[in-house]
């Protein structure tokens, strides 16, 4: 079986999923047009997104001619076929018997009006080129029409794409566990992590209706005991009953500033002092004024 993940690399999802498929014996390839995430190397990088309109479109068409009809399944990331943003290649793939799977990751489909109607705030701001309602409606309709299956990376997106299934974000655990274990054994002054979602079981993961915590992060905090973890993802947590912006798990402080409209973004300022004898923070807690 031959599988193509295209045509965007979002948080390493295409490349990580392809590596996992290859380990299972599947001939899988990740192709991306966006070159702005070098930390997530893809199998085939064709950086047409950064070109002017005409050469960009010609690059898309050339790629579609090259790859159409060669795969049993095309996994479409971020609502982008081989000829985005309109995706005229989708009916061609289906006519040729290629199965299509759609995989949405956030602003490609998150309905801002719906989020504001149901929640205190919304993550997306209808900015170009993805958070545009017309484009979002188009790619969701295409997923219904042409997709054998539709996935979303985070559960909140099920509100905007109710016919989808939640496929949790793929993570190359081995790639993180090695450096993490090595760093844990090194002498350190202070160890601060930045992680997308708060840990599971923390009020920092509560949005007022349900929790969106990361189970793996909770395991890592218990195993490696960093001094501080800075997280986000759950924008409502500091502003809803039962939520919060600061939490302590063992000796680890965890912060989530949330997101709030205003002239300055919500943030956490940390003023930290070090107790050299204890190897951590002096006093009961770091001085942290919330803003």
Beta strands, then each sheet from edge to edge (+ up, - down):
strand 1: 2-6
strand 2: 27-32
strand 3: 44-45
strand 4: 73-77
strand 5: 99-104
strand 6: 149-152
strand 7: 165-166
strand 8: 192-197
strand 9: 228-232
strand 10: 246-249
strand 11: 252-256
strand 12: 268-271
strand 13: 274-275
strand 14: 280-281
strand 15: 287-290
sheet 1: 3+ 2+ 1+ 4+ 5+ 6+ 7+
sheet 2: 8+ 9+ 11+ 10-
sheet 3: 12+ 15-
sheet 4: 13+ 14-
end
